[in-house]
Amino acid sequence: MCLPLWQLILILKYKKYMKSILVIAASLLISVTAFAETDKINNKKGKETETVAFIENVNALQLTGSVVDEKNKETLAGATILVDGKKYYSDLDGNFSINDVIPGKYQMVVELISYEPVSLEIDLNKNQNLNISLLQK
């Protein structure tokens, strides 16, 4: 098989670049393959995580309630509700809602500026609605 003269000249002229081009092409091929394998691994891990999250949510409960002033029964907006170190806040109507709570015992603290904090221990085994009264200092 005989190559035309112009192809032979091109091959000889760019022969010094061929090694670099080959190395770049090989590196690119390896990178794409490695990226594809990493994506497959991440997808497998993601599916396991989704399954575990679904199983946990089957048993998850909801803790709701309202925070009011003990004397005049007015709702208290912006009260901090701490449940095992996680912060939640009451809305403008004094209501709060904590979703996806796993059944068990929890320490709960409700605080608001110029009010005495209230500490509760909650044994959560079903959805629960709490009415919490705070006494002004």
Secondary structure, DSSP 8 states (H G I E B T S, - for coil): ----HHHHHHHHHTHHHHHHHHHHHHHHHHHHHHHHHHHHHHHHHHHHHHHHHHHHHHS-EEEEEEEEETTT--B-TT-EEEETTEEEE--TTSEEEEEEE-SEEEEEEEE-TTB--EEEEEEESS-EEEEEEE-B-
